[in-house]
Amino acid sequence: MNFFKRSKSDESTFDAPTHVVDDLSGTYTIDASHSHLGFSARHAMVTTVRGQFGAYEGTAVVDTTTPANSSVTITIQTASIDTSSEDRDGHLRSADFFDSETYPTITFTSTDVKREGSDWEITGDLTIKGVTKSVTIPFEETGSAQDPFGNTRIGFEGSTSINRKDWGLTWNAALETGGVLVSEKIKLDFDISAIKNA
């Protein structure tokens, strides 16, 4: 059973990934400076607006032999949201959306991990504005490397879609031409670089 099928376009766009670690098992710290936690939504039903969170931290335990023993935890600072528009970012931090003053963090804690080859499926509790719902995110291993500073790094990419209303993010505005200003469906994208703990 394949959890995740990825387009091969990235392989022709970038240099080929390296695979220097035979077994990825171990405990890792997510390197936020070389990772990306992004999202996208439809705006006015005609275009896609993209954004990301700039401040977060997380850890991962990888067990390739018994994947169910693997785990992931991530804590994201909601005030670090960045969509390249100060006005929009301010609105997203307000009570209409994330209410960053009352709910300063978003958290994800895995509850189940499955693996098939280089494909992983991580299910966990996603908490936004005090509401916790289960989500499943398919990931693919994107390589491993020994960096110039002696760190062992591994990479994963994944994406999923959620309905923001499930977490109480219900603000919207109707358009005179039909439809709404902001889509309820939000796509989440993850490009993760993690450093193995000593």
DORORO-819054 format. One record per residue: x, y negated, z negated of N, C-alpha, C in turn; residue in three letters; residue number from 1. Coordinates in steps of 0.001 Angstrom, whole numbers. Last residue first. Layout:
   n.east  n.north     n.up  ca.east  ca.north    ca.up   c.east  c.north     c.up    r    k
        X        Y        Z        X         Y        Z        X        Y        Z  ALA  NUM
...
//
This chain:
   n.east  n.north     n.up  ca.east  ca.north    ca.up   c.east  c.north     c.up    r    k
    23247   -14127   -19397    24477    -13394   -19752    24176   -12324   -20790  ALA  198
    20504   -14015   -17136    21072    -14378   -18424    22282   -13515   -18735  ASN  197
    20416   -14974   -13762    20469    -13876   -14729    21146   -14327   -16013  LYS  196
    18259   -17412   -12497    19639    -17084   -12887    19623   -16014   -13964  ILE  195
    16128   -17787    -9679    16299    -17479   -11102    17722   -16994   -11356  ALA  194
    14050   -19581    -7620    15435    -19158    -7804    15642   -18966    -9301  SER  193
    11074   -19423    -5807    11713    -19293    -7117    13162   -18831    -6985  ILE  192
     8480   -20974    -4583     9820    -20604    -4123    10708   -20605    -5357  ASP  191
     5056   -20814    -4190     6158    -20653    -5142     7428   -20221    -4404  PHE  190
     1968   -22470    -3847     3163    -21918    -3210     4318   -21909    -4198  ASP  189
    -1555   -22403    -3695     -365    -22506    -4535      795   -21814    -3844  LEU  188
    -4296   -24143    -2407    -3261    -23146    -2153    -2052   -23427    -3037  LYS  187
    -7608   -24510    -3443    -6244    -25037    -3523    -5265   -23895    -3258  ILE  186
   -10909   -25353    -2788    -9884    -24326    -2664    -8504   -24977    -2599  LYS  185
   -12292   -27724    -2715   -12302    -26955    -3961   -11199   -25899    -3947  GLU  184
   -10882   -30649    -1188   -11342    -29260    -1126   -11344   -28619    -2509  SER  183
   -12111   -33906    -1448   -11040    -32982    -1837   -11587   -31556    -1828  VAL  182
   -14396   -35138     -344   -13086    -35756     -190   -11944   -34777     -449  LEU  181
   -16757   -33073     1536   -16275    -33772      347   -14853   -34261      563  VAL  180
   -19534   -33032     3901   -18343    -32505     3253   -17941   -33358     2065  GLY  179
   -20592   -35875     5823   -20725    -34496     5376   -19426   -33987     4786  GLY  178
   -20214   -38501     6290   -20283    -37640     7473   -20468   -36166     7113  THR  177
   -19892   -39555     3801   -21107    -39895     4536   -21312   -38979     5741  GLU  176
   -18703   -37286     1350   -18446    -38099     2535   -19754   -38360     3269  LEU  175
   -18535   -37282    -2223   -19177    -36857     -979   -18844   -37825      151  ALA  174
   -15867   -36481    -4301   -16672    -37557    -3730   -17227   -37080    -2401  ALA  173
   -15043   -34934    -7460   -15055    -35003    -6009   -15873   -36216    -5580  ASN  172
   -13901   -32949   -10202   -14137    -34268    -9599   -14135   -34178    -8077  TRP  171
   -13332   -30552   -11468   -14543    -30621   -10655   -14740   -31946    -9924  THR  170
   -11651   -28483   -12925   -11198    -29600   -12100   -12282   -29860   -11052  LEU  169
   -12246   -26190   -14380   -12827    -27450   -14803   -12339   -28669   -14048  GLY  168
   -11314   -23929   -13222   -10544    -24454   -14349   -11048   -25840   -14777  TRP  167
   -12949   -23506   -11099   -12907    -22454   -12111   -12160   -22907   -13357  ASP  166
   -12412   -25565    -9374   -13574    -25710   -10241   -13598   -24659   -11338  LYS  165
   -10317   -24680    -7758   -10001    -25557    -8882   -11171   -25721    -9854  ARG  164
    -9784   -21524    -6757   -10826    -22544    -6728   -10657   -23416    -7969  ASN  163
    -6650   -20588    -5193    -7592    -20596    -6310    -8683   -21633    -6034  ILE  162
    -4343   -18515    -3460    -5321    -19593    -3443    -6253   -19453    -4635  SER  161
     -771   -18003    -3286    -2130    -17548    -3518    -3053   -18743    -3435  THR  160
     2596   -16868    -2700     1520    -17853    -2580      191   -17189    -2881  SER  159
     6204   -16636    -2990     4838    -16142    -3076     3828   -17251    -2904  GLY  158
     9556   -15488    -3179     8583    -16420    -2615     7196   -15797    -2705  GLU  157
    12586   -15300    -5032    11268    -14759    -4723    10419   -15869    -4105  PHE  156
    16021   -14490    -5678    14990    -15362    -5142    13706   -14620    -4836  GLY  155
    18676   -14578    -8091    17731    -13837    -7262    16641   -14804    -6807  ILE  154
    22119   -14883    -8973    20830    -15485    -8650    19976   -14500    -7850  ARG  153
    24636   -15008   -11291    23886    -14091   -10434    22493   -14665   -10240  THR  152
    27207   -17457   -11421    25848    -17033   -11776    25316   -16011   -10780  ASN  151
    29642   -18535   -10769    29632    -17228   -11408    28265   -16733   -11818  GLY  150
    29556   -20748    -9286    29756    -20956   -10716    29682   -19651   -11505  PHE  149
    28892   -20117    -6681    30277    -20507    -6973    30583   -20693    -8450  PRO  148
    26688   -17180    -7120    26984    -18552    -6727    28408   -18942    -7128  ASP  147
    25787   -14331    -5646    26687    -14771    -6708    27115   -16183    -6331  GLN  146
    22383   -13377    -4878    23682    -13984    -4569    24480   -14197    -5845  ALA  145
    19579   -12076    -3056    20351    -12216    -4293    21741   -12715    -3927  SER  144
    16234   -12353    -1634    17672    -12186    -1630    18278   -12305    -3010  GLY  143
    13531   -12490    -1834    14148    -13211     -718    15664   -13170     -747  THR  142
    10758   -10449    -2543    12161    -10742    -2819    12781   -11426    -1604  GLU  141
     7517   -11838    -2635     8492    -11046    -1896     9898   -11447    -2325  GLU  140
     4376   -11637    -4353     5710    -12205    -4170     6542   -11258    -3311  PHE  139
      994   -12448    -4974     1955    -11567    -4317     3267   -12303    -4089  PRO  138
     -772   -13000    -7871      104    -13665    -6913     1038   -12626    -6290  ILE  137
    -3877   -13343    -9400    -2886    -12393    -8880    -2096   -13075    -7771  THR  136
    -5223   -14637   -12457    -4901    -14778   -11039    -3860   -13736   -10664  VAL  135
    -7654   -15251   -14947    -6665    -14336   -14388    -6475   -14608   -12894  SER  134
    -7872   -18282   -16834    -8425    -17340   -15860    -7293   -16468   -15338  LYS  133
    -8577   -20557   -19343    -7703    -19471   -18925    -8451   -18516   -18001  THR  132
    -8574   -23955   -20092    -9337    -22849   -19502    -8369   -21802   -18969  VAL  131
    -7076   -26121   -20849    -7632    -25273   -21893    -8456   -24110   -21403  GLY  130
    -6115   -27137   -18440    -7109    -27896   -19211    -7814   -27018   -20244  LYS  129
    -5255   -23929   -17452    -5287    -25332   -17034    -6406   -26009   -17808  ILE  128
    -3554   -20953   -17374    -4302    -21849   -18247    -4128   -23285   -17787  THR  127
    -3592   -17779   -16099    -3277    -19154   -15756    -4171   -20072   -16580  LEU  126
    -2402   -14668   -16738    -3342    -15666   -17237    -2821   -17059   -16908  ASP  125
    -1653   -12465   -13915    -1447    -13100   -15205    -2515   -14108   -15539  GLY  124
       57   -10264   -11775    -1226    -10729   -12295     -997   -11344   -13664  THR  123
     2054    -9892    -9042     2060    -10323   -10440      684   -10873   -10797  ILE  122
     3549    -7702    -6971     2245     -8293    -7232     2155    -8594    -8720  GLU  121
     6196    -7553    -4560     5730     -7510    -5943     4351    -8150    -6031  TRP  120
     8266    -5952    -2238     7022     -6674    -2478     6563    -6463    -3916  ASP  119
    10329    -4301    -1673    10680     -5686    -1994     9455    -6557    -2244  SER  118
     8678    -1536    -2953     9857     -1980    -2216    10252    -3381    -2643  GLY  117
     6209    -2620    -4746     6367     -1659    -3665     7518    -2144    -2789  GLU  116
     4988    -3154    -8038     6053     -3311    -7042     5948    -2223    -5992  ARG  115
     3223    -5134   -10484     3350     -3966    -9619     4420    -4246    -8572  LYS  114
     2368    -6215   -13693     3296     -6363   -12568     3370    -5043   -11808  VAL  113
      287    -8077   -15860      518     -6833   -15128     1433    -7115   -13947  ASP  112
      305   -10492   -17078     -343     -9404   -17814     -127    -8054   -17135  THR  111
     2229   -13504   -17445     1861    -12292   -16721     1225   -11270   -17649  SER  110
     1155   -16699   -17895     1751    -15569   -18611     1289   -14287   -17940  THR  109
     1419   -20100   -17355     1131    -18814   -16724     1875   -17744   -17498  PHE  108
      114   -23345   -18138      919    -22165   -18443      464   -20963   -17628  THR  107
      482   -26808   -18124     -166    -25667   -17475      710   -24468   -17791  ILE  106
      331   -29496   -20545      983    -28377   -19862      -21   -27470   -19160  THR  105
    -1109   -31540   -21785      180    -31861   -21156      824   -30721   -20375  PRO  104
    -4033   -32547   -22146    -3524    -31220   -21777    -2196   -31386   -21041  TYR  103
    -4257   -35253   -22795    -4897    -34254   -23659    -4332   -32853   -23424  THR  102
    -2748   -36436   -20794    -2537    -36840   -22183    -3119   -35808   -23141  GLU  101
    -3666   -35307   -18362    -2325    -34981   -18860    -2098   -35376   -20319  SER  100
    -5986   -34463   -16835    -6057    -35062   -18166    -4753   -34794   -18928  ASP   99
    -6290   -33423   -14261    -5526    -32645   -15246    -5609   -33188   -16669  PHE   98
    -8989   -35147   -13394    -8329    -33917   -12956    -7610   -33242   -14132  PHE   97
   -10152   -37187   -14764   -10876    -36647   -13614   -10301   -35316   -13161  ASP   96
    -8299   -38054   -16595    -9293    -37081   -17057   -10137   -36519   -15924  ALA   95
    -5216   -38262   -14609    -6332    -38782   -15407    -7299   -37664   -15794  SER   94
    -3407   -37290   -12838    -3053    -37189   -14257    -4220   -37581   -15168  ARG   93
    -4623   -37966   -10439    -4515    -36547   -10787    -4143   -36345   -12255  LEU   92
    -4271   -40744   -10501    -5623    -40194   -10561    -5585   -38723   -10975  HIS   91
    -1493   -40869   -10245    -2139    -41398   -11441    -3539   -40860   -11609  GLY   90
    -1212   -39785    -7691     -640    -39067    -8827    -1267   -39541   -10136  ASP   89
    -2458   -41798    -6179    -3054    -40464    -6224    -2523   -39681    -7421  ARG   88
     -674   -43932    -6651    -2092    -44049    -6994    -2748   -42684    -7126  ASP   87
     1771   -42893    -5683     1628    -43242    -7099      163   -43335    -7516  GLU   86
     2385   -40278    -3644     1491    -41432    -3737     1270   -41743    -5212  SER   85
     3672   -37855    -3562     4225    -38961    -2766     3283   -40161    -2691  SER   84
     2752   -36196    -5459     2169    -36024    -4126     2617   -37131    -3172  THR   83
     3601   -34680    -8357     4147    -35600    -7353     3552   -35261    -5994  ASP   82
     3462   -34205   -11889     2871    -33999   -10567     3352   -35080    -9602  ILE   81
     4237   -34328   -14481     5312    -34329   -13477     4783   -34135   -12065  SER   80
     2184   -33984   -16215     2520    -35368   -15866     3590   -35456   -14787  ALA   79
     2175   -31254   -16738     1214    -31793   -15781     1553   -33221   -15354  THR   78
     4803   -29105   -16846     4378    -30390   -17387     3447   -31066   -16374  GLN   77
     4448   -25616   -17226     4572    -26743   -16307     4072   -28004   -16997  ILE   76
     5885   -22587   -17996     5209    -23744   -18573     5512   -24958   -17708  THR   75
     5715   -19106   -17441     6065    -20422   -16917     5237   -21475   -17642  ILE   74
     6821   -15762   -17556     6137    -16852   -18254     6643   -18174   -17679  THR   73
     6618   -12371   -16644     6934    -13739   -16230     6156   -14703   -17111  VAL   72
     7912    -8992   -16665     7046    -10064   -17165     7544   -11413   -16674  SER   71
     7985    -5374   -16434     8429     -6710   -16041     7448    -7752   -16577  SER   70
     6864    -2966   -16860     7606     -3534   -17984     8145    -4929   -17664  ASN   69
     5900    -2244   -14431     4921     -2682   -15421     5583    -3272   -16663  ALA   68
     8152    -1221   -13064     7711     -2600   -12828     6725    -3124   -13865  PRO   67
    10582      551   -13791     9225       556   -14345     8677     -870   -14228  THR   66
    12724     -170   -12118    12368      1237   -12324    10944     1383   -12831  THR   65
    13000    -2912   -12241    12688     -2298   -10949    12267     -847   -11085  THR   64
    12145    -5381   -14141    12427     -3958   -14347    12025    -3238   -13068  ASP   63
    12812    -8579   -15172    12634     -7737   -13990    13054    -6312   -14331  VAL   62
    11466   -11232   -16771    12108     -9949   -17041    11785    -9049   -15860  VAL   61
    11833   -14704   -16637    11331    -13492   -15985    12153   -12297   -16448  ALA   60
    10781   -17963   -17675    11666    -16809   -17757    11011   -15630   -17058  THR   59
    10730   -21565   -17207    10168    -20230   -17242    11230   -19157   -17334  GLY   58
     9578   -24925   -16851    10575    -23952   -17292     9913   -22593   -17364  GLU   57
     9286   -28123   -15201     8757    -26843   -15669     9900   -25964   -16125  TYR   56
     8657   -30849   -13290     9199    -30440   -14583     8510   -29164   -15052  ALA   55
     7407   -31386   -10867     8851    -31562   -10964     9468   -31062   -12249  GLY   54
     5090   -29915    -8690     5395    -30283   -10071     6909   -30322   -10226  PHE   53
     3740   -31220    -5606     4540    -30300    -6390     4634   -30796    -7825  GLN   52
     1681   -31318    -2605     2325    -31870    -3780     3119   -30808    -4504  GLY   51
      -67   -32283      357      790    -31366     -394     1422   -32075    -1583  ARG   50
    -3033   -32304     2183    -2148    -33065     1306    -1379   -32070      442  VAL   49
    -4222   -31881     5408    -3734    -31200     4218    -2776   -32106     3459  THR   48
    -7296   -33103     6914    -5853    -32957     6829    -5477   -32267     5527  THR   47
   -10083   -33100     6873    -9401    -33217     8155    -7892   -32991     8088  VAL   46
   -11553   -33336     4544   -11894    -32229     5447   -11136   -32264     6772  MET   45
   -10470   -35077     2798   -11495    -35594     3713   -11838   -34593     4808  ALA   44
    -7877   -32796     2495    -8330    -34141     2151    -9275   -34648     3229  HIS   43
    -7101   -29657     1094    -7642    -30396     2226    -8164   -31737     1732  ARG   42
    -4028   -29091     -655    -5490    -29188     -629    -5907   -29930      630  ALA   41
    -1326   -27310    -2185    -1878    -28082    -1080    -3396   -28017    -1124  SER   40
     1641   -27100    -4203      222    -26850    -3963     -211   -27691    -2778  PHE   39
     4633   -25631    -5689     3873    -26556    -4873     2417   -26161    -4733  GLY   38
     7494   -25409    -7123     6131    -25041    -7489     5211   -26036    -6798  LEU   37
    10673   -24354    -6359     9588    -25234    -5918     8256   -24637    -6350  HIS   36
    14150   -24520    -7374    12876    -23837    -7158    11819   -24865    -6759  SER   35
    16409   -25674    -8299    16499    -24995    -7008    15245   -24173    -6718  HIS   34
    15783   -26713   -10736    16419    -27622    -9785    16574   -27002    -8398  SER   33
    14827   -24593   -12245    13861    -25544   -11693    14477   -26458   -10644  ALA   32
    15488   -21460   -12420    16279    -22660   -12167    15398   -23677   -11464  ASP   31
    14357   -19266   -14873    14040    -19962   -13621    14847   -21255   -13536  ILE   30
    16366   -16737   -16128    15805    -18054   -16392    15559   -18741   -15059  THR   29
    15990   -13190   -16669    16374    -14352   -15874    15697   -15618   -16396  TYR   28
    17099    -9947   -17344    16347    -11100   -17828    16890   -12357   -17173  THR   27
    16857    -7086   -15099    17517     -7970   -16048    16581    -9076   -16487  GLY   26
    17194    -5593   -11887    16733     -5516   -13275    17553    -6423   -14186  SER   25
    17966    -5422    -9274    17634     -6751    -9788    17249    -6754   -11259  LEU   24
    20546    -3642    -7949    19409     -3500    -8858    19146    -4854    -9503  ASP   23
    22434    -4666    -6183    21723     -3437    -5839    20466    -3256    -6680  ASP   22
    23102    -7811    -5033    22750     -7072    -6241    21932    -5850    -5845  VAL   21
    23360    -9126    -2676    24599     -8669    -3318    24338    -7855    -4576  VAL   20
    22148   -10082        0    21648     -9104     -968    22871    -8469    -1627  HIS   19
    21244   -13149     1635    22230    -12192     1155    21594   -11274      123  THR   18
    19308   -14082     4568    19552    -14005     3122    20629   -12985     2799  PRO   17
    20418   -15900     7457    19943    -14641     6878    20245   -14598     5381  ALA   16
    19456   -19339     7704    20468    -18291     7723    19910   -17036     7051  ASP   15
    16133   -20095     9045    17243    -20239     8110    18277   -19141     8328  PHE   14
    14479   -19331    11192    14676    -20748    10873    15916   -20963    10022  THR   13
    14230   -16648    11318    14858    -17286    12469    15138   -18761    12218  SER   12
    13006   -16143     8896    14276    -15488     9170    14988   -16105    10367  GLU   11
    10585   -17451     8993    11640    -17997     8149    13000   -17410     8493  ASP   10
     9020   -15765    10585     9510    -17015    11160    10644   -17609    10327  SER    9
     7779   -13484     9803     9234    -13410     9954     9829   -14715    10482  LYS    8
     5300   -13618     7289     5730    -13958     8637     7245   -13935     8696  SER    7
     4624   -10938     5075     5184    -12258     5332     5547   -12424     6798  ARG    6
     2289    -9376     3129     2897     -9359     4449     3355   -10767     4796  LYS    5
     1813    -7639      222     2162     -8946      765     2855    -8785     2095  PHE    4
     1287    -5113     -653      622     -6208    -1333      753    -7504     -542  PHE    3
      699    -2122      965     1467     -3346     1015      685    -4472      364  ASN    2
      851     1195        0        0         0        0      884    -1242        0  MET    1
//
